Amino acid sequence: MRIAIVHYHLAPGGVTSVIEAASQALSSAGVQLVILTGDCSVSPQSVALASRPKHRQVEGLGYLKKPGNFTADSLLTSLRAAATAALGAPPDLWHFHNHSLGKNCLIADVVARLAEEQERIVLQIHDLVESGRPQNYPLIAHSQKIYPFAARIHYALLNARDLEIFTTAGLPQKNASILANPVPLTAEHARNKVSPERPILFAPIRGIRRKNLGELVLLSSLAPVGARFAISRAPQNPDALPIHDHWRKFARKHQLPIEFDVVDHFSPAVGASSAFEDWVEHATHFVSTSVAEGFGLTFLESVAHGKPLIGRNLFHLAAEHAQNGIRCGRLYEQILIPIDWIDSSIFAGYLTTTLERNYRFYQRPLSNDIITATYNALVYDSYLDFGNLPEPLQQGVIERLIEKTNRQIPLVEANGITLPLEEWLAQVIAKNTPTATPNLLTPYSLGEYEKNLTTLYQNLSIQPASPVIYLPAAEILTAHLTPQSFHFLLSALEPARIPVKFRAVIFDIYGTLLIAPAGGVKPDPLNDPILREILRSFGHEPPSSPSTSLHAAIVRHHAAAQVAFPEVDLCALWRTILSLEADAEIVPLVEELEAAWHPARPMPGAEKFIQRIARTGISLGLLSNAQCNTLSSLGSISHLFAPELSLLSYQHGIAKPAPELFQVLTDRLAGRKISPAETLFVGNDPLHDIVPAANAGFHTALFTGHPDSLRPGTCSPDFTFQTWAELHTLF
């Protein structure tokens, strides 16, 4: 059997380790294989792989945000050519690692093409873009074929939790299985070379955000005198490195007993080298504070090396390990911090802006109900879990511990018992015996991995061709967006940018975001034939002049209104004109009528501006004289506006410049702890936008950049702009 293993790179990390193990296992089983990667940079860990004649670099296969000169077809052609050249014939099976992670904008489509051509495929998913990687999601959001399944496609997942999510979304059980990563077994337990009075707590990790570096720093601040903590390596990702380095500076400033990036830089003891193996050998304990793991290699490595493990429990991993009789360490469930240690308005602000960023990347609307439910999920009887705080708030907690009277206040929940964290730490560090032995790791051995992998391949090799079906990717995302799943350390980072004074921006639509000539509904004999044809296509008998009938209905509505600035609902009026039931669904009809009669098109530059500031976490909203068809006219940016902050006049029965609309907006902003003084209102009409917005206390920006946007009236906006690039300067 000829196998093509496909991944983006062979840089150090868990996936490279798995590919290395697969290479060893398959080679020993006599399987022909080629490893295809995009990035040719390698590490000592992967030199053996990269130097083999069966490793090939394929241009366009690495991390790729924009297609550039590549297409899915051209990349697939290159993959096939490289694999065939290395194997002497086309592969019998393709084995992709993390095809859906949002690292390459073409890979999902490449996999879909292979699936539709009835190729045999293994999709091994180590990490999910839907789970704590919102910034990657836009690269795969366009694909409706991200998760194909057929008889010749098999999903290799890391744990039962992921398996349940996929099968619940419709993946048949026979098309998926858990493929546990192999764990290297040592010939004998590492020997401690330091006395128990000088414990070394070693975190054998790369210091990325989800590893919860702040909690390691917290533990070091409360550990018994003489204990040392060490983190093995710094992250390679330039976006992750600043967080790592900030924690290192923070720890040095407060003279805490924790060292960062120790491997190849510092030695654990006099006479020892700085190699990873020496750190493992001298460590008295392994430690893990990670908030998310698919497999949890540190947990099992501690068993393999005979090291007691302390740290944060991850329930889905504990359940997996328990099935094999393994208890991986002395672990806690939560570190409890009094909620009054955190300023409530600051915490709420962090939560709201973080959710805004996440939901915009995931292209989902964010409601106040979601914000409230997420807040409630984070609070435990007047406590917060330290591990689920943003880094600045974590640092504030640690600084409180400088006062000795505060050191007993942080609590730990472990195995149903709650006690001071400082006390718990002293107890578990004093215990030098592991909680499991290496002989229990047989299910994770290289031999077991070889058997599982070759069995998987053999089963696929005999499967007949079958139609390809695609899982609803939206259901996979929804399963990961519950309030209980939210985590600050698994959220999109705030982009580096100049601070702005505005926390919210509210937009008018017509004449501002959309080009639409001034004017309302009037008798229109020229367009009546078009309107009649549309009405007939929806099964209705039209009046002789639909435009005249609608105009007359509007006049009657305004005459009967009891408010100063009445607004109609076109759906209600058309139901009356067509003698329909009050609850008849006619939104599609109204959308088609308006698209034909009053077509609108995007204002040049507006869409790009909206997309740019949406990434900053600023709350975006709408306040416009508009109807049920308006939001769909905004196209790809419609989901970027918060539902609670989007006020369309037809929904309220009143129109701008009614002060009541601006008061509703003020009240809804207050629900997000945002004041009018922190809000910019952008519009094109002096009398209907700028004057009432200013009267409500908002900052204002008047758009004058298109002939159809110009409206009469005098106003004094804070800003006037003709191009959207000019407005960029405020942000």
N, C-alpha and C positions, 0 to 999 in steps of 0.2 A: 504494500500500500504506500502511496506517495502522499505526503502531507505538506501543506504550506501553512506555516504559522505566521500570522500577521499582527504586527504591533507598530506603534508610532516610533519607538526608540528602544535602545538597550541601556539607558542610563540607570544608575543605581536605584533600587526600589523593589517593592514587593512583586510587581508583575515580571520584572526581569528575572527575579529569583524563581518564579514559577516557570517561566520559559526555559530557564537553565535546567530546572528539574525535569521538565517535559523532554528536553533534548536528550538528557542522560537516559531517561526511562525509555524513550522511543528507540534510541540508538541501540540500547541493550536488547530490545525486543526485535531488532532487525528491520525497523521501519525506516524508509527513506523520508527525509524531511529537509525542508529549506525554511530558513527564518527570514522573513521580509520585513524590513524596517525603513523608516524615512530618515531619521536622524542617525548619522553615522558615528556621533560622539559616543564613546564607551567609557566604562570604568574598569578598575581591576576585576570587579565582580563579573563583568561581561566580556572581558577580553577574549576568553576562551571561545565564547559563542561567536563574537564578531570576526575572529580570525579563521574560523572554519570555512572551508570552501562552500559550504551550503548556507552561508549568510549572504544576503543580497540587499543592497540599498536601492530603494525605489523613490525617485524624485516625486514629490507631491504627497508622500505617505506620512510625513511628519505632522506636527501641529500646524494647522492651516486654517486661518480665520476667514480668508477670502479666496475664492477659486483662482483668481489671477488668470494665468494661461492654462490652468488645468480644468478638466471636466470629469465627471464621474466615469464617462466612457473612456477617456484617455487614460485615467488612472487605472481603471480595470485592465485596459490593454497592456499597460506597463507591468502590472502585477502578474498577469498571465505570462507575459514574455519572460520575466525574471524567474518565475517559478519553473516554467518549462525548460529554460536554459540550465537551471541548477539540477533539476530532477531527471532530465532526459525525456520527459513527457509531461503532459498537463497533470496537475494534482488530481488525485482521487477525492481529496477532501480539503476544505479550507477551514482553518482554525483561527478565528478572530478574537483578540483580547480587547475588551472595552470599546466595542464599535460605536456604542451609543453615548459616550461620555462627553460629547461636544467639544472634542479637541481638534477635529478635522471636519470641515463642513461638507466633505464629499463622501466620507466612509459609509455613512448610512445608506446613501444611494448606491454605492458600489455593492454593498451586501444585498440590497434589494434586487439589483440586476442579477447577481449570482443566484439568488433564490428563485427568481422567475425563469432562469435558464436551467433549473432543476439540478444545480450543483449541490453536493453534500457539504453542509456547513455546521461547525460548532461555534456558538457564540458564548464565549466565556466572559461573564460579567463580574468584575472585581469591585467596581464602584459604579454608582448610578448618578447620572446628571441630576435626577430628580431629588436626590438625597444630599442636600447641602452644597450644591454646586450651581447656584442660580446664574452666575456669570457665564457659565458654559452653555446654558440652555439656548440662547438665541441662535447658535450655530446649527442646532438640529431641529429647531421649532418649525422650520418650513417643511420638514419631511413628514409625510403622512404614512411612510413605510419604514419607520424606524425599527419596529419589532415584527419581522415576518415569522411565520411558522408554517411548516409543512412536514410531510413524513421524513424528508431528508434534512431537516434542520433541528438541532438540539441545543437547548440552553443549559449551560453549566453554571450554576449559581453557587454562592459561597455558604448560604445558610438557609434555614427553614423560613425565616421571616421574609426574605426576598422571594423565595419559592412561592409562598402563600400569596404575596402581592401579585405575582405574574399569573398564577393559576386563577386567582379571583378575577383578574382582568380578562380571562378567557383562554389562556395558554393551556392546552391539554396536558395532563399529568405525564403522559408518555413522551412529551416533547421537552421535558426538563428534568434535571436531577441536581442534587448537591454534589459538587466536586470539591472536596476539601483540599486545600493547598498542602503540599508536603512540608514537614518540619524536619530540618536536619537534626539527627541524633548524635550526641557526643559519645565517644567510646567510654568515657568515665566522667563522673561529676567534676566540674571545675573545683579547684582547691582554693579555699579562702586564704589569703596571705596577710590579712590584717586581723587584729584582735576584735572581738565583739564590741569592745568599748569604743572602737572607731569605725562604726559602720559606714559603708559606701552604698548608697541607694542609686542604682544605675538605671537610666531610662534608655534602652537601646532603640532609639527612634530618630527620625529626622524631625527637627523642631518646627513642624507646620502648625497652623492655627488649630486644627481639630484635635491636636494632641493636648490642648489645654495647658499651655506652658504656665499660665498664671497660677494654676492649682499646684503645679510642682513647686513654684516659688512660695506659695502659701504653706505647703507642707514643710519646706525647708525652714520657714520662719518659726514654726512651732515644734520642730523636731528636737529631740534631746541634744544637749550640748555635746559636740564632737561628731555628730552625724554629718555626712557630706552627701550632697545630691549631684548627679552629673547627667547631662543630656548628650547623647553621642554625637549627633551631627546637626549642622545648620541646614536649612532648606536650600534647594537650588533655584526654586522659582523666585524670580525677583520681586513678585508681588507679595510673597510670604516672608521674605527676608527681613523687611522693616519691623514686623511684629516680633520676630525672634530677637532682633538686635535691640529693640526697645526694652524687652524683658531683661535682656542681659545687662543693659545700662541701669535699669531699675534695681536689679539685684545687687549690682556693685555699689550703687549709691547707698543702699541700706545695709551693705556689708552682710548679705545673707549667704549661707553656706551652700551655694549652688553654682556649678560651672556649666558653661554652654559650649557646644561644639568641641568636645574634648578629644575625640578620636583623631589621631594624627597630629594633635596639637599639644596635649598635656598627658602626662603619665599618671596613673592612679597611685603609684608608690615609688619610693626610691629604688632604683635598680630595675624598674619595669619600663617597658616601651610604651608608646602612646597608641599602639595598635588596638583595634577593636577587641581582639582576642584577650589582650592583657587586661582591658577594662572588665570584660566578662569574668576573667579569672579572679580578679581582686574584689569584685562586687560581693557584698554580703547579701544584698537583696536586689531584685528587679522592682521597678516601680512603673505604674501606668496610670495616667489620669485622663486618657483619651475619652472623648465624648461620643465618638462614632468609629466603629470598626466593622468591616464586612467579615473578617476572618479572625483577627486578634492574634497576630503572630507573637507579639510580646508575651501573651498569656501562656502560650504553649512552649515558647522558647525558654521561659523560666523553668518549666518542668524539665525540658531537655537538658538544661545546664545544671539542674539540681539547685536552683536558687529559689528561696522564698519570695513570693510576689506580694506587694501591697499596692493598694490604689483603688480606683473607681471601678465598680462592677458594671458590666454591660449585660443586661438580663438575657438578651437573645443569644449571646455567646455562652453565658453560663449554662443555659439550657442545652446548647449543642454539646458542650464539653461534658455535662453531666450524663448524657446518653452513653458516653464511653467511660463512665466511672471516674471522671477527672474533676477535681476541685482545684482550680488553678491558683488560688491565693487567699489572702486575708483581705477582703475587699469591703468597701462601704458603698452605700447606695446614694447618699447625698451628704453634702457639707452645708449645714444650715446657718445662714447669716440673718440676724434680725432685720426685718424690713425697714425699721426706723434708722438703720445705719446707711440707708440709701435715700437720697432726696427723691420723693415720689414724682415730682414734675420732671426731674432729669431722667429718671428711669422710664417714665411714660414717653418722654421725647425720644430716647434711644429706641424704644420698642416700636413706636410709630414709624420713624424714619427708616428703621431696619426692615420692617415689614413692607414699607413702600418700595424700597429697592428690590427686595426679593420678588414681590409680586409683579413688578414691572419687568424684571428679567424673565420671569415665568409667564408673562403675558396673561395674567389673571387679574380681574378687578378685586380691589381690596375694600372691604366694607368696615364700618365701625363695629359691627357685630363680631367680625373676625378679630379685630384689635382687642376688643373687650374679652372675648373668649380666650385669646392667647395670654392676655395679662392674668386672667383668673387661673389659667393652667400653670403659670409660673409661681404663683403664691401658695405656700403651704402653711396654713395656720400662723400667719404673721411672720413667716420666714421665707427667704429666697435661697435657692441652691447656688452656692458660689460658682459652681461649674457652668451655670447658665447665666452668666453676667457678661456684658461687654468688657473688654480689657481695661478701659479707664476706671470702671466701677470696681473691678477686681483689685486694681492697684489701690484705690481708696480704702478698701477693706483691709488690705495688708498693712497700709500705713497706720490704721487704727491700732494694730497690734503692737506698735511701738510702746504704747502705754500698757504696763504689766497688768493693770486691772482688767484689761480687755481680753487677755489671752485665753481665759476660760470661757469666753462667750461663744465663739464658733463651736457648733455641735456637729457630731457625725452620727448618721444613721447606718448601722451595720448589723445585719442579721437580726433585725427586729429590736435592737437595743440602741438607745440614744444616750450619748455621753460626750463630754468635752473632747474636741478633736485633739487637743494637746495630750490628753490622757490616753486616748486610743492609740495615738502615734507611738507613745512611749511603750505601750504594751506590745504592739505588733513588731516594732523594730527590735525589741528584746528577744523575739522568737526567731531563731536562725534555721529552723527546720522547714523544708518545703512541705506543701500540703498535698503533693502528688509526686509519683516517681516515674522515671522515663519509660519503664516497661509498659505503662498505660498508653503510650503514644503510638502503638502499632497501627491503629487506624490512620495515622498521619505519616506513615513511613513512605519512603520512596518506592519501595516494592508495592505497597498498597496503591499508591498513586499510579504507578505503571499499569497495574491490573485494571484499575477503574478507567483509565484513559484508553487503553487498548480495547477494552470491552465496549466502551462508548463508540469508538471508531468502527469496530466490527459490526455493531448493531446498525449503525448508519449505512454501512456498505451494502447491506442487503435490502434496504428500504426502497420501495418502488417510487416512481415519480407521482406527485399529487399536486392539486391546486395550492397556490400560495395564498394564505390569509394573513391579514395584518392586525395585530392587537391594537385596540384603541389606546394610543399613547397617553391621551388625556387622563385615562383612569389610573395609569401608573403614577402620573404627576399628582393627581388628586389624593391618592393614598399617602403621599408624603407631605401634603400641605395641611394636615390637621393641626389645630392649635396645640395639641399635645406633642406634636413632632417639632415644633419650632425650637431653634437653638441659635443664640447669638453667634456662637463660634462656628456655625455651619451656614452663615448668612453672607450675602454679598458685602464686600468691603466698601466703605465710603471712598469714592475716588479721590485721589489727590487733587486738590483744587483750591482756589482762593476762596476763603469764607464769604458767604453772601448774607445780607441782612434779611432776605425774604425767605420765609418758611413755606409760603404757599403762593401760587400764581393762578389766577382765575381769568379765563378767556371768554370774550364774546366770540360768536362763531361767524355769522354772515357778515362779510365785509372785512373780517379779521383773519380767520382761519380758512374761510371759503370765499371764493369770488362769487358774488351774487348781486346783480343789478338791483337798485332800489325799486321799491314798488310792492304793492300787495296784490290780492286777488281782485281782478276786474273782469267784466265781460270781455271775452276774447274769441271772436268769431274765427280767426285764423287757426287757432289751436283746437277748436271744438271738435273737428273731425278726428283728430288724434285721440282726444279724451274719450270720445264715444267708442272708438275702436278698442281702447284699453278696457273700458267698462264692459264691453261685450265679451272680450277675451276672458274676463273673470266671471262670466255667466250672468251679468246684470243687463237689464234693459235701460239704456241711458236716456236722460231727458234730451230734448232737441238741442239745447245749449247748456252743456254741463257747467261751463264757466259762469254763465248768467245765474244758474240755479245756486251755485256755491256762493257767488257774490251776494245774492239776495239773502241766503241763510246767514251769512256773516253780518249783514246789516241788521237783520232781525235780532241776532244774538247780542250785538253791541247795544241796540236800543233797549233791550230788556235787562241789561247788566246793571248791577247795583254797585259797581266799583269804578274808580276813576280811569283805570287802564285795563279794560277787559281783554281777555285772550280767548280764542276759540280752540277747540280740539277738532282737527280736520276729520278724524275718524268718526266722532259723534255726528258731525254735520253730514258726512256722506251716508252714514247709516240712515239718517232722517230723509235725505234726498232719495235714497234707493229703497226706502220703506223696509229696512232690515231690523232684525231683533237688536235689542240694546247691547247684547254681549257678542254680536257677530264679529268674527275675526276678519278685519279688513286692513290690517297694517300693510301686508304685501301690496294690496291694491293702491293704497295711498302712496307708498314708496314709488311705485311705478308711475302713477299719475304725476307726482311731483318731479320725478327724474325727467319726464318728458316735457312738462310744462314749465318748470322753474329749475333747470339744471344748474348745479353748482360744481365748481372744480377747485382743487386745492390752491391756496394762495402760495405763490413761489416763496420758498424759504421757510415757511411756517412749520411744515412737517419735520424738517431737519432740526429746527430749533426745539420743537417739542420733544423729539427723541433725545436730544442732547441733555436738556435739563431734567428729563425724566430719570436719567441715570444718576442724578445727584441726590435723590431722596426727597427733593422738594415736593410737597403735596400739590397736585394739579387738579383744577376743577373748571367748570363751565357755568356761565350764567348768560343765557341768550334767549331772545324771542325765537322760538323754534317749535318744530312739530315732531311727530313720531319717526319721520324719515331722516331727521337731521344727523343723529349719531352715526348711522350707517354711511352717510355722505362723507364722514371724516376718515373712512377707510382704515388703514393700518395703525393709525394713532388713537383710534376711538377707545381702546382698552387702557390707555395710559392715564385717563382721568378718573379720579376717585368717584364712585357712584354717589356717595353722600354729598359730595361737593359739586355735583353736576345738576344744575337747576335749569330745566327747559320750561318756557312759559306755559305751554299747553298743559303741563302737568299740574299747574297751580291756578289756572283760570285768570291769571293776571300777567301783564306784560311790563317790560321795562318802559319807562323809568320808575315804576312803582317802588317806593321805599320798602314795601313789605318783602319784596323779593330779596333785596340786599340784607334785610334783617334776618331772613331765613338763612341766608348764606353765612352771616355773622354767627348765628347760633350753631350752625353745623361746624364751622371752623373752631368754635370754642370747644366742641366735643373732642377735638384733637389738640386742645390747649394752644391754639393759634389765634392771635389777636388780629384785628384789622390792620394795626400798625405794622404787622409782620407779613402783610399780604399785598401783592401787586395785582391790580386789575388792568387787563389789557383789552382795549376795544378801539373801534374806529368812529364811534358816534359821540360827538361832544355832549349832546343833551341826553342821550339815552344810556350812555356808558360812563363817561368821565365824570360828569357833574353828580349823578346819584352815587357813584362809587366813592367819590371824594367826600360827599356828605356823610357817608357811612363810616368814614375813617380810613379807607383804603388808600394806599399809594396808587397812582394811576399812570398808564402809558398809552398815548394816543398814536394809533397807526394811521399814517397818511400816504402809504406807499403804492396805492393802486387807484386808478381813476374811478373805479366802481366802489371804492371804499369811502370816498370823500362825502361827508355829510355836513349840512349847515349847522351853525351854532357856535357860541363862544364858550370856551372853557380854559382852565389853567392846569393842564396835566403836569405831573412831576417830570415826565419824560415824553418827548415826541420823537418818533422814529419813522423812517421811510423804508428801511430794509431790516429784515430780521437779524442780519449780522450786526446791526447797530445795537439791538437789544441784548446780544450776547455779552456786551461789555458790562452789563449789570450783574452778570453771573460768572 
